[in-house]
Amino acid sequence: MSEVETHNLRLDRPLEQQGIKAIDALHVACAEASQSDYFITCDKRLINRCQGLTLKAINPTDFIFEIEDDN
C-alpha cells in the first residue's frame, strides 16, 4: 500500500461491524480511499453488506449492463 496512506483508510472495525470480513473490509476500504465509483465482486453477500457506502458494490455482469445503459 505504498500509494495509499493507511491512516486515511476506513479499516476493519466499521466495515466489520456491518458483517464484512477483515480481508474484504481492507479491499473495500482501499477502493473507497481511491475514490472508486464501483467495487466489482462476485460475492453476493459482500455486495449486500456494502449497501450505503460511497461506492457501489456490484457483480461483473450487472456492471457491464449498467455501463452499456449509460452509453
Sequence and secondary structure as in RCSB ss.txt:
>XXXX:A:sequence
MSEVETHNLRLDRPLEQQGIKAIDALHVACAEASQSDYFITCDKRLINRCQGLTLKAINPTDFIFEIEDDN
>XXXX:A:secstr
  SS GGGS  SHHHHTTT  HHHHHHHHHHHHTT SEEE S HHHHHHTTTSSSEEE HHHHHHHHHHH 
